[in-house]
Amino acid sequence: MKKIILAACIAVAGCVCASAQQSQAVGVNLGYGSEIETFSIGAKYQHGITDAIRGEVAFNYFFENQGLSMWDIDVTGHYLFNVAEKVKVYPLAGLTYTNVKVDWGFGSASDGKFGVNLGGGAEYALTETISIGAELKYSLISDWDQILLQIGATYKF
């Protein structure tokens, strides 16, 4: 029994150490949504799973345009290709939850839907910890499909 507990402790410690060696980053985005026809601002968190694969969780808020506003939460995976010393490109795929609010002046209504994100991006490492990038993704959401173009910066820690 002691050997099993010891083996479990070593395995957990190994996972924690391996996870601690993976890169993490936080960042901000500015974007434009084609369907809502307005700009967005957002924040993101990235976690490197391997050197080539990372996950991202992002929140975007789209500014109101003619009584219509929107926000979304995205969970995507990126597969990174090193194309130059400081340049990476990646395809992305993931899930999105989007909430749209319509304000008529005398009342409002909102609705949320799940969808799929597909796209790609590129990033350039300014320093060892700071990167800038651009991303283009297509959100497939019932009745709310849109293209989102974003630029942003990340800080790796």
C-alpha positions in Angstrom: 0.0 0.0 0.0 2.9 2.4 0.8 4.4 1.7 -2.6 1.1 2.7 -4.3 0.8 5.9 -2.3 4.5 6.7 -3.0 4.1 6.0 -6.7 0.9 8.2 -6.8 2.8 11.1 -5.1 5.7 10.8 -7.5 3.2 10.8 -10.5 1.4 13.9 -9.2 4.6 15.7 -8.5 5.8 14.9 -12.0 2.6 16.2 -13.5 2.9 19.4 -11.5 6.5 19.9 -12.5 5.8 19.2 -16.2 2.9 21.6 -16.1 5.0 24.3 -14.5 7.5 24.0 -17.4 4.9 24.7 -20.0 4.5 28.3 -21.2 1.6 30.5 -20.1 0.6 33.9 -21.4 -2.1 36.6 -20.9 -3.0 39.1 -23.4 -5.4 41.7 -24.9 -7.1 41.9 -28.3 -8.7 44.6 -30.5 -10.9 43.3 -33.2 -13.7 43.8 -35.7 -16.7 41.6 -36.2 -18.2 41.4 -39.7 -21.8 40.5 -38.7 -22.2 43.0 -35.8 -20.1 45.6 -37.8 -18.4 47.0 -34.8 -15.1 46.8 -32.9 -14.3 44.6 -30.0 -11.9 44.5 -27.1 -10.9 41.3 -25.4 -8.6 39.5 -23.0 -7.1 36.0 -23.3 -5.2 33.4 -21.4 -3.0 30.8 -23.2 -1.5 27.6 -21.8 1.1 25.6 -23.6 0.3 21.9 -23.5 3.4 20.9 -25.6 5.8 23.0 -27.6 3.5 22.8 -30.6 0.0 22.7 -29.0 -1.6 25.4 -26.8 -5.0 26.1 -25.5 -6.6 29.5 -25.2 -9.6 30.9 -23.3 -10.7 34.4 -24.5 -13.4 36.9 -23.8 -14.4 39.5 -26.3 -16.9 42.4 -25.9 -18.3 44.0 -29.1 -19.3 47.6 -28.7 -22.9 48.6 -29.4 -23.9 49.3 -32.9 -27.4 50.6 -33.7 -28.9 49.0 -30.5 -27.1 45.7 -31.0 -24.3 44.5 -28.7 -22.5 41.2 -28.3 -19.9 39.3 -26.2 -18.4 35.9 -26.5 -16.3 33.4 -24.7 -14.0 31.2 -26.8 -12.1 28.0 -26.0 -9.7 27.2 -28.8 -6.7 25.0 -29.6 -3.7 26.2 -31.6 -1.1 24.1 -33.4 2.0 26.2 -33.7 4.4 26.2 -36.7 7.8 27.9 -36.3 8.3 29.6 -39.7 11.2 31.8 -38.6 13.2 32.5 -35.4 10.6 34.8 -33.9 7.6 34.0 -36.1 4.9 31.4 -35.5 1.7 30.7 -37.5 -1.1 28.5 -36.4 -4.5 27.1 -37.4 -7.1 27.2 -34.7 -10.3 25.3 -33.9 -12.6 25.5 -30.9 -15.9 26.3 -29.3 -17.6 29.7 -28.7 -20.5 30.9 -26.6 -21.9 34.1 -28.0 -24.5 36.4 -26.4 -26.3 39.0 -28.4 -28.4 41.9 -26.9 -30.8 44.1 -28.8 -32.0 47.4 -27.3 -35.0 49.0 -28.9 -35.1 52.0 -26.6 -38.3 51.0 -24.9 -37.0 47.5 -24.0 -34.3 44.9 -24.8 -33.9 41.2 -25.4 -30.8 39.0 -25.3 -30.1 35.4 -26.4 -27.0 33.2 -26.3 -25.9 30.4 -28.5 -23.0 27.9 -28.8 -20.9 27.6 -32.0 -17.6 26.6 -33.5 -14.6 28.7 -34.3 -12.2 28.0 -37.2 -9.3 30.1 -38.4 -5.7 30.9 -38.1 -3.2 33.4 -36.8 0.4 34.5 -36.7 2.6 36.0 -33.9 5.9 37.7 -33.7 8.1 37.6 -30.6 9.2 41.2 -29.8 11.1 39.9 -26.7 11.4 36.6 -24.9 8.2 37.5 -23.0 6.2 39.9 -25.2 4.6 38.9 -28.5 2.3 40.7 -31.0 0.0 39.0 -33.4 -3.0 38.9 -35.7 -5.8 36.3 -36.0 -8.7 35.7 -38.4 -11.4 33.3 -37.4 -14.9 32.4 -38.6 -17.5 31.8 -35.9 -20.2 29.3 -37.1 -23.2 30.1 -34.9 -26.8 29.5 -35.9 -28.0 32.8 -37.5 -25.0 34.7 -36.1 -22.1 33.6 -38.3 -19.3 36.2 -38.5 -15.7 36.7 -39.3 -13.6 38.2 -36.6 -10.3 39.9 -37.3 -8.1 40.6 -34.3 -4.8 42.1 -33.4 -3.2 41.8 -30.0 -0.3 41.4 -27.6 0.6 38.7 -25.1 2.9 38.5 -22.1 4.4 35.1 -21.4 5.3 34.0 -17.9 
